[in-house]
Amino acid sequence: MRYLIDNFAEIMAITRTHLVLSLVPLLLGVVIAVPVGALVRGRRLARQALTTVSSLAYTIPSIALFVIIPPLIGISAIDPLNVIIALTVYSAALLLIAVPTALDTVPAEVTDAADAIGFGRLRRTLTVDMPLALPVFVSTLRVVVVTNIAMVSVGALIGVGGLGKLFTQGYQRDYPDQIIAGIIVTLALALIFDRLVFWLGRIATPWTRTGTGPSTRTGGMAFRRGAMSGRKGSA
């Protein structure tokens, strides 16, 4: 704890780097997973293939990815982009499985009603399906953000910045206080961002505070909101 207090400014600088390396892959994973996951929903063979590929991608050891990626795209092994790409692979792998699963929780009568009044697939996905699927999707998003915060530390083994430096330097110097400081800050970040994602999910889905999950009632609420926004947009 003494090391954390004495080197607070330096650790905060490392923490900012750690957050960039953790959160950028999360955002990229969401950008990739939401449209692709929505596209394969209802396509059994494509969904099975996507699930298989995603599961295999997630089993690749991170060190192996750190070694493979640089020669493939022509960057240095110690380039932060190396870690960002590797963690984007892991983030997308988890989220590509989560998106269709979350969309499956949307009540069929809601999607049928949206189709009946002329909602296109893209419009229905954005204004009806995804809002109702958010509670399930957010649960996976919380896993991904915590996993990324933990896995960035592995990048220290190839010389990329982040809180992992405290672990490797502490081990090399036989200085447990430095390692403990790294553990404390990493755990704090994981807890903070887990709760942040949780509360953002709660704010985005106010109907879940009065119910236990997707239902005809909550589905109707989201559907009516989507329909009303559609009418405003066409007015």
C-alpha positions as CSV (number, residue, x, y, z in Angstrom):
1,M,0.0,0.0,0.0
2,R,2.9,2.3,0.7
3,Y,4.2,1.9,-2.8
4,L,0.8,2.9,-4.2
5,I,0.7,6.1,-2.2
6,D,4.3,7.1,-2.9
7,N,4.0,6.5,-6.7
8,F,0.4,7.6,-7.1
9,A,1.0,9.9,-10.1
10,E,3.1,7.4,-12.0
11,I,0.5,4.6,-11.4
12,M,-2.3,6.9,-12.6
13,A,-0.5,7.5,-15.8
14,I,-0.1,3.7,-16.3
15,T,-3.7,3.3,-15.4
16,R,-4.8,5.6,-18.2
17,T,-2.9,3.6,-20.7
18,H,-4.4,0.4,-19.2
19,L,-7.9,1.8,-19.7
20,V,-7.3,2.7,-23.3
21,L,-6.0,-0.8,-24.1
22,S,-9.0,-2.3,-22.3
23,L,-11.9,-0.1,-23.5
24,V,-11.0,0.4,-27.1
25,P,-11.2,-3.3,-27.9
26,L,-14.5,-3.4,-26.0
27,L,-16.0,-0.7,-28.2
28,L,-14.6,-2.3,-31.4
29,G,-16.1,-5.6,-30.3
30,V,-19.5,-4.1,-29.9
31,V,-19.3,-2.4,-33.3
32,I,-18.4,-5.7,-34.9
33,A,-20.7,-8.0,-32.9
34,V,-24.1,-6.1,-33.0
35,P,-24.6,-6.0,-36.8
36,V,-23.1,-9.4,-37.4
37,G,-24.9,-11.0,-34.5
38,A,-28.2,-9.5,-35.7
39,L,-27.6,-10.6,-39.2
40,V,-27.1,-14.3,-38.3
41,R,-30.1,-14.4,-36.0
42,G,-32.6,-16.8,-37.6
43,R,-30.0,-18.3,-39.9
44,R,-29.3,-21.6,-38.3
45,L,-26.2,-22.7,-40.3
46,A,-24.6,-19.2,-40.2
47,R,-25.2,-18.9,-36.5
48,Q,-23.7,-22.3,-35.8
49,A,-20.6,-21.5,-37.9
50,L,-20.3,-18.1,-36.2
51,T,-20.6,-19.7,-32.7
52,T,-17.9,-22.3,-33.6
53,V,-15.5,-19.8,-35.0
54,S,-16.0,-17.4,-32.0
55,S,-15.5,-20.2,-29.5
56,L,-12.3,-21.3,-31.2
57,A,-11.0,-17.7,-31.4
58,Y,-11.6,-17.3,-27.6
59,T,-9.5,-20.4,-26.8
60,I,-6.4,-19.1,-28.5
61,P,-3.8,-18.1,-25.8
62,S,-3.2,-14.4,-25.6
63,I,0.6,-14.8,-25.9
64,A,0.1,-16.7,-29.1
65,L,-1.9,-13.9,-30.5
66,F,0.6,-11.3,-29.5
67,V,3.2,-13.3,-31.4
68,I,1.1,-14.0,-34.5
69,I,-0.5,-10.6,-35.1
70,P,2.6,-8.4,-35.7
71,P,4.0,-10.2,-38.7
72,L,0.5,-10.6,-40.2
73,I,-0.2,-6.8,-40.3
74,G,3.3,-5.5,-40.3
75,I,3.7,-3.9,-36.9
76,S,6.1,-4.2,-34.0
77,A,5.4,-6.7,-31.3
78,I,5.6,-3.9,-28.7
79,D,3.1,-1.7,-30.6
80,P,0.0,-1.1,-28.4
81,L,-2.0,-1.9,-31.5
82,N,-0.9,-5.5,-31.0
83,V,-2.8,-5.7,-27.7
84,I,-5.8,-3.8,-29.0
85,I,-6.3,-6.2,-31.9
86,A,-5.8,-9.3,-29.7
87,L,-8.3,-8.1,-27.2
88,T,-10.7,-7.0,-29.9
89,V,-10.7,-10.7,-31.1
90,Y,-11.6,-11.9,-27.7
91,S,-14.2,-9.2,-27.1
92,A,-15.9,-9.8,-30.5
93,A,-15.8,-13.6,-29.9
94,L,-17.8,-13.4,-26.7
95,L,-20.2,-10.7,-28.0
96,L,-20.9,-12.4,-31.3
97,I,-22.3,-15.3,-29.3
98,A,-24.2,-13.0,-26.9
99,V,-26.0,-10.8,-29.5
100,P,-28.1,-13.6,-31.1
101,T,-28.8,-15.1,-27.7
102,A,-30.0,-11.8,-26.4
103,L,-32.2,-11.2,-29.4
104,D,-33.8,-14.6,-28.9
105,T,-35.3,-13.2,-25.6
106,V,-37.4,-10.7,-27.6
107,P,-41.1,-11.8,-27.5
108,A,-42.2,-13.2,-30.8
109,E,-45.5,-11.3,-30.7
110,V,-43.5,-8.0,-30.5
111,T,-41.4,-8.8,-33.6
112,D,-44.5,-10.0,-35.4
113,A,-46.3,-6.8,-34.7
114,A,-43.4,-4.7,-35.9
115,D,-43.2,-6.7,-39.1
116,A,-47.0,-6.4,-39.6
117,I,-47.0,-2.6,-39.6
118,G,-44.0,-2.5,-42.0
119,F,-40.9,-2.2,-39.9
120,G,-37.9,-3.2,-42.0
121,R,-35.4,-5.6,-40.4
122,L,-32.8,-2.9,-39.7
123,R,-35.4,-0.5,-38.2
124,R,-36.9,-3.3,-36.1
125,T,-33.5,-4.4,-34.8
126,L,-32.5,-0.9,-33.8
127,T,-35.7,0.4,-32.3
128,V,-37.4,-2.7,-31.0
129,D,-35.3,-5.8,-30.7
130,M,-32.0,-4.4,-29.3
131,P,-33.7,-2.3,-26.6
132,L,-35.5,-5.4,-25.3
133,A,-32.3,-7.5,-25.7
134,L,-30.2,-5.1,-23.7
135,P,-30.5,-6.7,-20.2
136,V,-29.1,-10.0,-21.5
137,F,-26.5,-8.3,-23.7
138,V,-25.3,-6.1,-20.8
139,S,-24.6,-9.2,-18.7
140,T,-22.1,-10.4,-21.3
141,L,-20.7,-6.8,-21.7
142,R,-19.9,-6.8,-18.0
143,V,-17.9,-10.0,-18.4
144,V,-16.0,-8.6,-21.4
145,V,-15.0,-5.4,-19.8
146,V,-13.7,-7.1,-16.6
147,T,-11.9,-9.7,-18.8
148,N,-10.2,-7.1,-20.9
149,I,-9.1,-5.1,-17.8
150,A,-7.5,-8.3,-16.5
151,M,-6.0,-9.5,-19.8
152,V,-4.3,-6.2,-20.6
153,S,-1.8,-7.0,-17.9
154,V,-0.5,-9.9,-20.0
155,G,0.7,-7.4,-22.5
156,A,3.5,-6.5,-20.1
157,L,5.2,-9.7,-21.1
158,I,5.9,-8.3,-24.5
159,G,6.7,-4.8,-23.3
160,V,3.3,-3.1,-23.9
161,G,2.2,-0.5,-21.3
162,G,-0.4,-1.1,-18.6
163,L,-0.6,-2.1,-15.0
164,G,1.1,-5.4,-16.0
165,K,4.3,-3.5,-15.7
166,L,3.9,-3.4,-12.0
167,F,3.7,-7.2,-11.9
168,T,6.7,-7.8,-14.1
169,Q,8.9,-5.2,-12.5
170,G,7.8,-6.2,-9.0
171,Y,8.7,-9.8,-9.8
172,Q,12.1,-8.9,-11.3
173,R,12.9,-6.7,-8.4
174,D,11.5,-9.1,-5.8
175,Y,9.3,-6.2,-4.6
176,P,5.9,-7.6,-3.4
177,D,4.6,-4.0,-2.7
178,Q,4.7,-3.2,-6.3
179,I,2.8,-6.3,-7.3
180,I,0.2,-5.7,-4.6
181,A,-0.3,-2.1,-5.9
182,G,-0.9,-3.5,-9.4
183,I,-3.4,-6.0,-8.0
184,I,-5.3,-3.3,-6.0
185,V,-5.6,-0.9,-9.0
186,T,-6.6,-3.7,-11.4
187,L,-9.3,-5.0,-9.0
188,A,-10.6,-1.4,-8.4
189,L,-10.8,-0.8,-12.2
190,A,-12.7,-4.1,-12.8
191,L,-15.2,-3.3,-10.0
192,I,-15.7,0.3,-11.1
193,F,-16.3,-0.5,-14.8
194,D,-18.4,-3.6,-14.0
195,R,-20.8,-1.4,-11.9
196,L,-20.6,1.4,-14.5
197,V,-21.8,-0.9,-17.3
198,F,-24.4,-2.3,-15.0
199,W,-25.9,1.1,-14.2
200,L,-25.7,2.2,-17.8
201,G,-27.7,-0.9,-18.7
202,R,-30.2,0.0,-16.0
203,I,-30.6,3.5,-17.2
204,A,-31.0,2.3,-20.8
205,T,-33.7,-0.2,-19.8
206,P,-36.0,1.6,-17.2
207,W,-38.8,-1.0,-17.7
208,T,-36.7,-3.7,-16.1
209,R,-37.0,-2.0,-12.7
210,T,-40.7,-2.9,-12.7
211,G,-40.4,-6.3,-14.2
212,T,-38.3,-9.4,-14.2
213,G,-37.4,-9.6,-17.9
214,P,-38.7,-9.3,-21.5
215,S,-42.5,-9.8,-21.5
216,T,-45.4,-8.9,-23.7
217,R,-45.9,-5.7,-21.6
218,T,-42.3,-4.5,-21.8
219,G,-42.1,-5.6,-25.4
220,G,-45.2,-3.6,-26.2
221,M,-43.6,-0.5,-24.5
222,A,-40.4,-0.8,-26.6
223,F,-42.5,-1.4,-29.7
224,R,-44.7,1.6,-29.1
225,R,-41.6,3.8,-28.5
226,G,-40.1,2.5,-31.8
227,A,-43.3,3.1,-33.7
228,M,-43.7,6.6,-32.2
229,S,-40.1,7.5,-33.2
230,G,-40.8,6.2,-36.6
231,R,-43.8,8.4,-37.0
232,K,-41.9,11.4,-35.9
233,G,-39.1,10.6,-38.4
234,S,-41.6,10.3,-41.2
235,A,-43.6,13.5,-40.3
